Amino acid sequence: MSTISSLWSTLEEQLLPVFADYRSRLADLPVEVKDDRTLLTQADIAVQELVVAAIRDFDGPDAVVIAEEDERSEFRTEVAEGGGRVWVVDPIDGTAEFVRGESVEFCSVVCLLEDWQPSAAFILAPELGSGRAPVSVSADVHTRRLYIGGRTVSPTSQATASGNLSATRSRGEERPDFDAAARRAGYTLKTRTTSQTLDMLRTALDISELTTPALPPFDLFWRRRQKLWDGVAGLCLADAAGLQSCGENGEPLKLTPDFLAGPTPTFAANVTGRPETVAWFLEAARP
């Protein structure tokens, strides 16, 4: 039986030319605004169809998939009854960046859940590297290993703290008191949303040497009302990296069958990072 790394290789090989094609004709690409005010393009649909087809070719035609653009509005019975093996797909995380020709912070995301918990993840950022080179990252929770381009790398938890936090929010959302507390503590905050997955990736891994300009790592990622497909691959990377993930009150993020079977599974809040920074956050954010 093929290993999951073969699926990741297949996806990278198939996705890169699709991304290149759509990015070469952005001026002619219609952009829709969904009910949640996020963007949708034909590229999102095409990438999702390709990824889901590759997953079902790898894992069988009955593989259970939760994909952002599947337009589900009802309870996902097949998820609740699926035994805990679920694939979560975000075809393009950061579509608002994807449609801007000068931007590179977008990616395609796949996460495998086993026994309802993140087990393996793959993130492909087609233009994130220097010279707009692709950056591919994968994680294996069972072996506690992280890979960039198939090469094993060390997590940020084994390095010195960076002093950077990702604290993005939805458009129009009120700025929390936490921002001021973080700045008083000497942290540099990123508050503009690009790709939540890539911010979580940068919390687990230091990719600054691969990007121009250098994108520094984060000591902590914080986001309220985070959709499953925007966060679960990051949770997988965090678990493999030895980071801590919880809600704003320190409660565990529970991936239960009923939660996953909802039309749009959404975490009330996701706090992920170095354990010492998470502890500081939970104290600083306390009312």
C-alpha positions in Angstrom: 0.0 0.0 0.0 1.3 3.4 -0.9 2.4 5.7 1.9 0.8 9.0 2.4 3.9 10.8 1.2 3.1 9.4 -2.3 -0.2 11.3 -2.1 1.6 14.5 -1.1 4.0 14.1 -4.1 1.1 13.5 -6.4 -0.7 16.6 -5.2 2.3 18.8 -5.6 3.0 17.5 -9.1 -0.7 18.0 -10.2 -1.4 21.3 -8.4 1.6 23.5 -9.3 0.7 23.7 -13.1 -3.0 24.4 -12.2 -2.0 27.3 -9.9 0.4 28.6 -12.5 -2.3 28.6 -15.2 -4.8 30.4 -13.1 -2.3 32.9 -11.8 -1.3 33.7 -15.3 -4.8 34.9 -16.2 -6.0 36.6 -13.0 -7.3 39.6 -14.9 -9.9 37.4 -16.6 -10.8 35.4 -13.5 -14.3 36.2 -12.1 -14.3 36.6 -8.3 -17.5 36.0 -6.2 -18.1 37.1 -2.6 -19.6 34.4 -0.5 -22.1 34.9 2.4 -19.3 34.9 4.9 -17.5 37.7 2.9 -14.7 35.4 1.8 -13.9 35.1 -1.9 -14.5 32.3 -4.4 -13.1 31.7 -7.8 -13.1 29.0 -10.4 -9.6 28.2 -9.3 -10.9 27.2 -5.8 -13.4 24.8 -7.4 -10.8 23.3 -9.8 -8.2 22.8 -7.1 -10.8 21.2 -4.8 -11.9 18.8 -7.5 -8.4 17.8 -8.2 -7.5 17.3 -4.5 -10.6 15.3 -3.7 -10.1 13.1 -6.8 -6.5 12.4 -5.7 -7.6 11.6 -2.2 -10.2 9.1 -3.4 -7.8 7.5 -5.8 -5.4 7.1 -2.9 -7.8 6.1 -0.1 -10.8 4.6 -2.0 -13.9 6.1 -3.6 -15.7 6.1 -0.2 -13.1 8.3 1.5 -14.9 10.8 3.8 -13.9 14.4 2.8 -14.8 17.8 4.3 -14.0 20.4 1.8 -14.5 24.2 2.1 -16.2 24.6 -1.2 -18.6 21.6 -1.0 -21.5 24.0 -0.2 -22.9 21.7 2.5 -25.6 23.2 4.6 -26.9 20.1 6.3 -25.5 17.7 8.9 -22.7 15.6 7.4 -24.0 12.1 8.2 -21.2 10.4 6.4 -18.7 12.1 8.7 -20.5 11.2 11.9 -20.8 7.6 10.8 -17.4 7.3 9.2 -15.4 5.8 12.1 -13.0 8.8 12.6 -11.0 8.7 9.3 -11.8 12.1 7.7 -9.9 14.2 5.1 -10.2 18.0 5.4 -9.5 20.1 2.4 -9.0 23.8 1.9 -8.3 24.2 -1.8 -7.0 27.7 -1.6 -6.5 29.2 1.9 -6.0 32.9 1.3 -8.1 33.4 -1.9 -8.0 37.2 -1.3 -4.2 37.0 -1.6 -4.4 34.5 -4.6 -6.4 37.0 -6.7 -3.8 39.7 -6.1 -0.9 39.2 -8.5 1.7 40.7 -6.2 0.8 38.5 -3.3 2.2 35.1 -2.5 0.7 34.2 0.9 -1.9 31.5 -0.2 -1.8 27.8 -0.2 -3.6 24.5 -0.7 -4.2 22.5 2.4 -5.0 18.8 3.2 -5.3 17.2 6.7 -6.0 13.6 7.5 -7.9 12.9 10.7 -7.7 9.4 12.3 -9.8 8.6 15.3 -11.1 12.1 14.8 -7.7 13.7 15.5 -5.1 15.3 13.2 -2.7 12.6 12.0 -1.0 14.0 8.9 -1.1 17.2 6.9 0.2 18.7 3.7 0.5 22.4 2.8 1.6 23.6 -0.7 2.3 27.3 -1.1 3.0 27.6 -4.8 4.8 31.0 -4.8 5.9 31.5 -1.2 9.6 30.8 -1.6 12.3 33.2 -2.9 11.9 33.9 -6.6 8.3 32.7 -6.2 9.4 29.1 -5.8 7.0 26.6 -4.3 7.2 25.7 -0.6 5.7 22.3 0.5 5.4 21.3 4.1 4.0 18.1 5.6 3.6 16.7 9.1 3.3 13.3 10.7 1.9 13.3 14.2 2.7 9.7 14.9 6.4 10.1 14.3 6.4 13.8 15.5 8.2 14.8 12.3 7.9 17.9 10.1 9.1 18.1 6.5 9.9 20.9 4.1 10.1 19.6 0.5 10.4 16.1 1.9 13.4 17.0 4.2 13.0 16.6 7.9 13.3 19.9 9.8 13.3 21.1 13.4 10.3 22.9 14.9 10.3 26.4 16.3 9.9 24.9 19.8 13.6 23.9 19.6 14.7 27.5 18.7 14.8 30.8 20.5 11.6 32.7 20.8 11.0 35.2 18.0 8.9 37.9 19.7 6.3 37.8 16.9 2.6 36.9 17.3 -0.1 36.3 14.7 -3.3 37.9 16.0 -5.5 38.5 12.9 -9.2 39.1 12.9 -12.1 39.3 10.5 -12.9 42.5 8.7 -14.9 44.8 11.0 -14.1 42.8 14.2 -13.3 45.0 17.2 -9.6 45.1 18.2 -9.3 43.2 21.5 -7.6 44.5 24.6 -5.0 41.8 24.1 -3.3 43.8 21.3 -2.2 46.5 23.7 -1.0 44.0 26.3 1.1 42.2 23.7 2.8 45.4 22.6 3.5 46.4 26.1 5.2 43.0 26.6 7.4 43.7 23.6 5.7 41.5 21.0 5.4 42.5 17.4 1.9 41.7 16.1 0.7 40.7 12.7 -3.0 41.7 12.6 -3.8 41.6 8.8 -5.2 38.2 7.7 -3.6 36.6 4.7 -3.6 32.8 5.1 -4.4 31.5 8.5 -2.8 28.1 7.7 0.5 29.8 6.7 0.5 31.8 9.9 0.1 28.5 11.8 2.8 26.9 9.7 5.1 29.8 10.7 4.2 29.1 14.3 5.4 25.5 14.0 8.3 26.1 11.6 10.8 28.8 10.8 10.7 29.3 7.0 12.4 32.7 7.0 15.4 31.4 5.0 13.2 30.2 2.2 11.3 33.5 1.6 12.2 37.0 0.3 11.5 39.1 2.2 12.1 36.8 5.1 8.8 35.9 6.9 9.7 35.4 10.5 8.3 32.7 12.7 5.5 33.3 15.3 5.6 32.4 19.0 1.8 32.3 19.0 -1.1 32.1 16.7 -4.5 33.4 17.9 -7.8 33.6 16.0 -11.5 33.7 16.9 -14.2 31.9 15.0 -11.8 29.9 13.0 -13.3 27.5 10.5 -12.0 23.9 10.6 -10.4 24.0 7.2 -8.5 27.1 8.1 -7.0 25.6 11.2 -6.9 21.8 11.4 -3.7 21.4 9.3 -2.0 24.0 11.5 -3.1 22.0 14.6 -1.5 18.9 13.0 1.8 20.8 12.5 1.6 22.1 16.0 1.1 18.7 17.5 4.0 17.3 15.6 6.1 20.3 16.7 5.4 19.9 20.4 3.4 23.1 20.6 0.3 23.7 22.7 -3.2 24.4 21.2 -6.3 25.4 23.2 -9.2 27.8 23.4 -9.1 31.3 25.0 -9.7 29.9 28.4 -7.2 27.1 28.1 -9.8 24.5 27.2 -8.9 21.8 24.7 -10.0 22.1 21.1 -12.3 19.1 20.8 -12.7 17.4 17.4 -15.8 15.3 18.1 -17.9 13.5 15.5 -20.8 16.0 16.0 -18.5 19.0 15.7 -16.9 17.7 12.5 -20.3 16.7 11.0 -21.6 20.3 11.2 -22.1 22.2 7.9 -19.3 24.7 8.8 -17.3 23.4 11.8 -15.9 26.4 13.6 -13.7 26.8 16.7 -14.8 29.6 19.0 -11.1 30.5 19.2 -7.8 28.9 18.5 -4.6 29.7 20.5 -1.6 27.8 19.3 2.1 28.3 20.1 5.0 27.7 22.4 3.7 26.5 25.7 5.3 29.4 27.6 3.8 32.0 25.2 0.4 30.3 25.4 0.6 30.5 29.2 1.4 34.2 29.0 -1.5 34.8 26.5 -4.0 33.1 28.8 -3.0 35.3 31.6 -2.8 38.5 29.5 -6.1 37.9 27.8 -8.0 37.2 31.1 -10.7 39.9 31.7 
